Amino acid sequence: MPARPWRQFAWPTAFLIAVTVAVFGIRAARHHSPATPTRHTPHVTHAVTTRYYRVRPGDTLTAVAAKTGTSVARLLHLNPKLQPTALFIGERIRLR
């Protein structure tokens, strides 16, 4: 009696079907789970708001850059009239 060719593919096929069902089940559960909040990013471009930093006593341009997470070069680019060696208390420095 000749061997049936479908038998050699039965276990791999069943395994692939089981894995596929498990993956889709997990993805569906994670996607619709109320425990994990979903964030929908709108496809709208937002205008960058201008931010400023007010100089305090003892501030240097390097210290302001470190506090705000901006580079000194970026601060100088955004503030062309800024004197890096002469910051005045209360002066506003543009960050964005």
MIDOSE-1310 file (N, C-alpha, C; in nm, 2 decimals, decimal comma, always signed):
residues 96
mpar	+0,08/-0,12/+0,00/+0,00/+0,00/+0,00/+0,09/+0,12/+0,00; +0,07/+0,22/-0,09/+0,16/+0,33/-0,10/+0,13/+0,43/+0,01; +0,23/+0,50/+0,06/+0,22/+0,60/+0,17/+0,14/+0,72/+0,12; +0,06/+0,77/+0,20/-0,02/+0,89/+0,16/+0,07/+1,01/+0,18
pwrq	+0,08/+1,09/+0,08/+0,17/+1,21/+0,08/+0,12/+1,32/+0,18; +0,00/+1,32/+0,21/-0,05/+1,43/+0,29/-0,01/+1,41/+0,44; +0,02/+1,28/+0,48/+0,05/+1,26/+0,62/+0,18/+1,32/+0,66; +0,28/+1,33/+0,57/+0,41/+1,39/+0,60/+0,40/+1,54/+0,62
fawp	+0,29/+1,60/+0,57/+0,27/+1,74/+0,59/+0,17/+1,78/+0,70; +0,10/+1,68/+0,76/+0,00/+1,70/+0,86/+0,05/+1,77/+0,98; +0,15/+1,72/+1,04/+0,20/+1,78/+1,17/+0,26/+1,92/+1,15; +0,34/+1,94/+1,05/+0,39/+2,08/+1,02/+0,28/+2,18/+0,99
tafl	+0,18/+2,13/+0,92/+0,07/+2,22/+0,89/-0,02/+2,25/+1,01; -0,04/+2,15/+1,09/-0,11/+2,18/+1,22/-0,04/+2,27/+1,31; +0,09/+2,25/+1,32/+0,18/+2,34/+1,40/+0,17/+2,49/+1,35; +0,18/+2,51/+1,22/+0,18/+2,64/+1,17/+0,04/+2,71/+1,19
iavt	-0,07/+2,63/+1,18/-0,20/+2,68/+1,20/-0,21/+2,72/+1,35; -0,17/+2,64/+1,44/-0,18/+2,67/+1,58/-0,10/+2,79/+1,62; +0,02/+2,81/+1,56/+0,11/+2,93/+1,59/+0,04/+3,05/+1,53; -0,01/+3,04/+1,42/-0,08/+3,16/+1,35/-0,20/+3,20/+1,44
vavf	-0,28/+3,11/+1,48/-0,40/+3,14/+1,56/-0,35/+3,20/+1,70; -0,25/+3,15/+1,76/-0,20/+3,20/+1,88/-0,15/+3,35/+1,86; -0,07/+3,37/+1,76/-0,02/+3,51/+1,73/-0,13/+3,60/+1,71; -0,23/+3,57/+1,63/-0,34/+3,66/+1,61/-0,42/+3,68/+1,73
gira	-0,44/+3,58/+1,81/-0,51/+3,59/+1,94/-0,44/+3,68/+2,04; -0,31/+3,67/+2,05/-0,23/+3,76/+2,14/-0,24/+3,90/+2,09; -0,22/+3,92/+1,96/-0,22/+4,06/+1,91/-0,36/+4,12/+1,93; -0,47/+4,04/+1,91/-0,60/+4,10/+1,93/-0,62/+4,13/+2,08
arhh	-0,57/+4,05/+2,16/-0,59/+4,07/+2,31/-0,51/+4,20/+2,35; -0,39/+4,21/+2,30/-0,31/+4,33/+2,33/-0,37/+4,46/+2,27; -0,43/+4,45/+2,16/-0,48/+4,56/+2,09/-0,60/+4,62/+2,16; -0,69/+4,53/+2,21/-0,82/+4,57/+2,26/-0,82/+4,56/+2,42
spat	-0,70/+4,54/+2,48/-0,69/+4,53/+2,62/-0,72/+4,67/+2,68; -0,81/+4,68/+2,78/-0,83/+4,81/+2,85/-0,72/+4,85/+2,94; -0,63/+4,75/+2,98/-0,53/+4,78/+3,07/-0,41/+4,86/+3,01; -0,40/+4,84/+2,88/-0,29/+4,91/+2,81/-0,36/+5,02/+2,73
ptrh	-0,33/+5,15/+2,76/-0,39/+5,26/+2,69/-0,33/+5,27/+2,55; -0,41/+5,29/+2,45/-0,36/+5,31/+2,32/-0,35/+5,46/+2,29; -0,25/+5,49/+2,22/-0,22/+5,63/+2,18/-0,24/+5,64/+2,03; -0,33/+5,72/+1,99/-0,35/+5,74/+1,85/-0,28/+5,87/+1,81
tphv	-0,18/+5,86/+1,73/-0,11/+5,98/+1,68/-0,19/+6,04/+1,57; -0,24/+6,16/+1,58/-0,31/+6,22/+1,47/-0,21/+6,26/+1,36; -0,25/+6,26/+1,24/-0,16/+6,29/+1,13/-0,17/+6,44/+1,09; -0,16/+6,52/+1,20/-0,17/+6,67/+1,18/-0,03/+6,72/+1,22
thav	+0,02/+6,81/+1,14/+0,14/+6,87/+1,18/+0,12/+6,98/+1,28; +0,19/+6,98/+1,39/+0,17/+7,08/+1,49/+0,28/+7,19/+1,48; +0,24/+7,31/+1,50/+0,33/+7,43/+1,49/+0,42/+7,42/+1,62; +0,55/+7,44/+1,60/+0,64/+7,44/+1,72/+0,62/+7,57/+1,79
ttry	+0,59/+7,56/+1,92/+0,57/+7,68/+2,00/+0,70/+7,73/+2,04; +0,71/+7,86/+2,05/+0,84/+7,93/+2,09/+0,85/+7,92/+2,24; +0,97/+7,88/+2,29/+0,99/+7,87/+2,43/+1,11/+7,96/+2,46; +1,11/+8,02/+2,58/+1,21/+8,11/+2,63/+1,26/+8,07/+2,77
yrvr	+1,38/+8,11/+2,80/+1,44/+8,09/+2,93/+1,48/+8,22/+2,98; +1,44/+8,25/+3,11/+1,48/+8,37/+3,18/+1,61/+8,36/+3,25; +1,71/+8,44/+3,22/+1,84/+8,43/+3,29/+1,83/+8,46/+3,43; +1,89/+8,37/+3,51/+1,90/+8,39/+3,66/+2,04/+8,43/+3,70
pgdt	+2,06/+8,47/+3,83/+2,19/+8,50/+3,87/+2,28/+8,38/+3,87; +2,40/+8,40/+3,81/+2,50/+8,30/+3,80/+2,49/+8,21/+3,68; +2,39/+8,23/+3,59/+2,38/+8,16/+3,47/+2,48/+8,19/+3,37; +2,53/+8,09/+3,30/+2,62/+8,11/+3,18/+2,54/+8,05/+3,07
ltav	+2,59/+8,08/+2,95/+2,53/+8,02/+2,83/+2,54/+7,87/+2,83; +2,65/+7,82/+2,87/+2,67/+7,68/+2,88/+2,57/+7,61/+2,98; +2,56/+7,68/+3,10/+2,46/+7,63/+3,20/+2,32/+7,63/+3,15; +2,28/+7,74/+3,08/+2,15/+7,74/+3,02/+2,13/+7,63/+2,92
aakt	+2,23/+7,61/+2,84/+2,22/+7,50/+2,74/+2,20/+7,37/+2,81; +2,28/+7,34/+2,91/+2,27/+7,22/+2,98/+2,13/+7,20/+3,05; +2,08/+7,31/+3,11/+1,95/+7,30/+3,19/+1,84/+7,28/+3,09; +1,84/+7,33/+2,97/+1,73/+7,32/+2,88/+1,74/+7,21/+2,78
gtsv	+1,86/+7,14/+2,77/+1,88/+7,04/+2,68/+1,90/+7,09/+2,53; +1,95/+7,21/+2,52/+1,98/+7,27/+2,39/+2,13/+7,29/+2,38; +2,18/+7,29/+2,26/+2,33/+7,32/+2,24/+2,35/+7,47/+2,24; +2,47/+7,50/+2,28/+2,51/+7,64/+2,28/+2,50/+7,70/+2,14
arll	+2,54/+7,62/+2,04/+2,54/+7,67/+1,90/+2,39/+7,70/+1,86; +2,30/+7,61/+1,90/+2,16/+7,64/+1,87/+2,10/+7,76/+1,94; +2,14/+7,79/+2,06/+2,10/+7,91/+2,13/+2,16/+8,03/+2,06; +2,28/+8,03/+2,02/+2,34/+8,14/+1,95/+2,27/+8,16/+1,81
hlnp	+2,23/+8,05/+1,75/+2,16/+8,06/+1,62/+2,02/+8,13/+1,64; +1,95/+8,09/+1,74/+1,82/+8,14/+1,77/+1,82/+8,28/+1,82; +1,93/+8,32/+1,88/+1,95/+8,45/+1,95/+2,07/+8,53/+1,89; +2,05/+8,58/+1,77/+2,17/+8,64/+1,70/+2,23/+8,76/+1,78
klqp	+2,15/+8,83/+1,85/+2,20/+8,95/+1,92/+2,25/+8,92/+2,06; +2,25/+8,79/+2,10/+2,29/+8,75/+2,23/+2,45/+8,76/+2,24; +2,49/+8,82/+2,35/+2,64/+8,82/+2,38/+2,66/+8,70/+2,48; +2,73/+8,60/+2,44/+2,75/+8,48/+2,52/+2,83/+8,51/+2,65
talf	+2,91/+8,62/+2,65/+3,00/+8,65/+2,77/+2,93/+8,75/+2,86; +2,81/+8,81/+2,81/+2,75/+8,91/+2,89/+2,60/+8,88/+2,90; +2,56/+8,79/+2,98/+2,42/+8,76/+3,00/+2,37/+8,85/+3,12; +2,25/+8,90/+3,10/+2,19/+8,99/+3,21/+2,08/+8,92/+3,28
iger	+2,07/+8,94/+3,41/+1,96/+8,88/+3,49/+1,83/+8,93/+3,43; +1,74/+8,83/+3,41/+1,60/+8,87/+3,36/+1,60/+8,87/+3,21; +1,71/+8,86/+3,14/+1,71/+8,85/+2,99/+1,64/+8,72/+2,94; +1,57/+8,73/+2,84/+1,50/+8,62/+2,78/+1,58/+8,56/+2,67
irlr	+1,60/+8,43/+2,67/+1,68/+8,36/+2,57/+1,58/+8,26/+2,50; +1,58/+8,27/+2,37/+1,49/+8,19/+2,30/+1,54/+8,05/+2,29; +1,46/+7,94/+2,31/+1,50/+7,81/+2,31/+1,46/+7,73/+2,19; +1,34/+7,77/+2,13/+1,29/+7,71/+2,01/+1,25/+7,82/+1,91
